[in-house]
Amino acid sequence: MSSETKQILTTDGIPLEVSLKKAEKKNKIKAFLLVAPLLLFLFITYVFPIGEMFTRSVDDKMITNMLPKTFKAMEKWDGKELPSEEVFASFYSDYKILIENQTQGKLGQRLNKEKNGFNSITKKLMRQIKRNKIDESQSIKEQIMKTHKRWANVEYWQAIKRTAPPYTMAKYLKGMDMYFAADGSIAQVDEDRRIHRILWLRTLEIALFVTIFCFLMGYPIAHLLATLPMKYSNLLMICVLLPFWTSLLVRTASWMILLQTQGVVNDFFVMIGLVADNNRPEMMYNKVGTYVAMTQILLPFMVLPLYSVMKTISPSLMRAGKSLGGTPFIAFWKVYFPLTIPGIGAGCLLVFILAIGYYITPALVGGASGTLISNQIAYHMKTTLDWSFASAMGLMLLSGVLVIYWIYNKLVGVDNIKLG
Amino acid sequence: MSKNPEFVKFDKVDKSYDGKVLVVKDLQLDIAEGEFITMLGPSGSGKTTCLMMLAGFETPTNGEILLDGNIISNIPPHKRGIGMVFQNYALFPHMTVYENLAFPLRVRKMEKDEIDKKVDKALSMVSLNGFETRMPGQLSGGQQQRVAVARALVFDPAVVLMDEPLGALDKNLRESMQYEIKHIHESIGVTVVYVTHDQSEALTMSNRIAVFNDGKVQQLSNPSELYEKPVNSFVAEFIGENNTFNGEVSDISGDECKVKLSNGEIIASAITVKSKGEKTTVSLRPERALIEPSEKMDNMFSGKIEEVIYHGDHTRVRINLLGNPEFILKVPNSTSNLELKVKQDIKIGWNSSDARALDPK
């Protein structure tokens, strides 16, 4: 058949395919122009910032730009013995320019992050240079080493060399509680200082449990919504959607009123005699608070996809299952449940991904044991102003989400997701 | 083998959903073993509710339903062992045809070999061998329908319920499926309770038909009796086509009565009318009235042709007769056809035994 297919011509003699393309072209252009504003918007607000974030997270050009001659001279240095006179001389001339521009302080701070003790010796060197104590006709190496004995320590020069590349993965390592050791290998930070790894694990744990809680609570609600008569289901739907129409901050604050030690829930427990008045349980500023508030806030994201899937399942399927001899449980488990899997997948993925990056609620009700990685990112954005580290962690979070999405796709298949 | 004439029994069953309106009123219905019974009626007449009560998805508000002598009102649906074919087939979309058919057998914990054997038998019954691995979505409407029938029969239920199973099929397929279901019923002798609003479907398939209206069984009889001898004007109107005259009984003697119309008097057989002066609706099948009858008939009138519609195998003639402008006649297509023209006056005749004086509309 295919070998016999000839090119089909229109009545005017133009090949059909060409004619079709011509006819469709106008529509295609129209369609593209319609989506163009959105594409542009997405590019400006999404692709561009992520790119920017990535450059910021690996950017280490500051020192590269500050000490151009030094690094050029260092290219020949093997990094084992003290560098040659040439390296010292280049460093001296670079540093002098920095002093003239009054940006030498930043170099000291940055190098100090690489190795402790740089700040003081650079300052000392600066004072010597400013007092014109360095005689440029003599060996600069000797004179620098004389200002402080650390300049004669090869480790400090190795630290400078490590900062030479314009890009660094150091921030990513820091996000995983690791760092580049003096010899350039990757090392773990001391056990008592590994805060990030705890936060990552806690974020995963809380997101996982919030997803499970949302599923356990959302499934029956969604089922009820899909099966109740219209007039009741509309009311219930409004109840489910009500949180959407209330400000996130207000909702979180209301949880604070409910859950605090002297709050409504504790008062009620005391009133019915469940707990003693002097032994009220802490339900806030810990994980419990984060779980409760996040589950409530994310519940609609589970209910809505489930509802939209359940709405399409004909009630006669369950009836068929029962009439064929299946107990109500078997009819549910073998017939109804498998048909809701696309909704479960969509709901769980949605809730999990939202939960993993949740910020406001854990910040307000989480306390010390309930904060998540996003709170740490915000902390570096606002308090330490280490934006490159915040960017690195943000990207790690993003790639984590992508990995989860990929695993999900392998296990369930994204085609099976049904959001509405 | 003696068949139980009261295999399924509805005993004084009432059903109300809201406590105000009775959807089913005092239903008394016996279904014999191996019978094909159809519940026929307009939508909202309570026929599907009856089926759902029998299947166990609705509970009777009052009265009992008995299956083979046992009260089943308190038995949940999955223990009743009643097969059911649903309106939209209700095939499990995530299971293959084989799995759909195996479902009722697996929940009964049958052996794999036996399941295979039974599924194979059921599929060959509906001539769908080789479709085991297909998903329901890959089947045509008629094939899905046959799978649904096979699934309802595969576990050898005593009773099979069918809730308008052919409603979604196109006309030709529907007709061939009617015969197929009828033949399956005849070959395995299962008791079938069939619900439909399509009267021709009911007439072709059933042993007996229960005509439902307003929550009550209006008439329960075999197809020919239902058509030939409707007991009230609803049945006469609902089954087949019907010409009606509204009038008043002017004389009654034995089986015959005279009915006075606004401009004329006709003779009819008295079915529900009892006394002189009663209001009545006389029902007459269009094919029982003849044009220019050759033999003598006790009702002979002349009317004017209003419209002639060619239908291929027959011609429908609308006549203004005795003040009824909607009087329909069916003239079979034959070589000796009369010339029928609009505005022409013709003679019409029928026997009084074919005109039934029923309750007034």
Chai-1 contact restraints between the chains, C-beta under 6 A:
chainA,res_idxA,chainB,res_idxB,connection_type,confidence,min_distance_angstrom,max_distance_angstrom,comment,restraint_id
A,S316,B,F86,contact,1.0,0.0,6.0,A-B,restraint_1
A,S316,B,A90,contact,1.0,0.0,6.0,A-B,restraint_2
A,L317,B,A90,contact,1.0,0.0,6.0,A-B,restraint_3
A,R319,B,F57,contact,1.0,0.0,6.0,A-B,restraint_4
A,A320,B,F86,contact,1.0,0.0,6.0,A-B,restraint_5
A,A320,B,A90,contact,1.0,0.0,6.0,A-B,restraint_6
A,K322,B,P77,contact,1.0,0.0,6.0,A-B,restraint_7
A,K322,B,H78,contact,1.0,0.0,6.0,A-B,restraint_8
A,S323,B,A55,contact,1.0,0.0,6.0,A-B,restraint_9
A,S323,B,P77,contact,1.0,0.0,6.0,A-B,restraint_10
A,S323,B,M84,contact,1.0,0.0,6.0,A-B,restraint_11
A,L324,B,F103,contact,1.0,0.0,6.0,A-B,restraint_12
A,L324,B,P104,contact,1.0,0.0,6.0,A-B,restraint_13
A,G325,B,H78,contact,1.0,0.0,6.0,A-B,restraint_14
A,G325,B,P104,contact,1.0,0.0,6.0,A-B,restraint_15
A,G325,B,V107,contact,1.0,0.0,6.0,A-B,restraint_16
A,G325,B,R108,contact,1.0,0.0,6.0,A-B,restraint_17
A,G326,B,H78,contact,1.0,0.0,6.0,A-B,restraint_18
A,G326,B,V107,contact,1.0,0.0,6.0,A-B,restraint_19
A,T327,B,H78,contact,1.0,0.0,6.0,A-B,restraint_20
A,I330,B,V107,contact,1.0,0.0,6.0,A-B,restraint_21
A,V335,B,F92,contact,1.0,0.0,6.0,A-B,restraint_22
A,P338,B,H94,contact,1.0,0.0,6.0,A-B,restraint_23
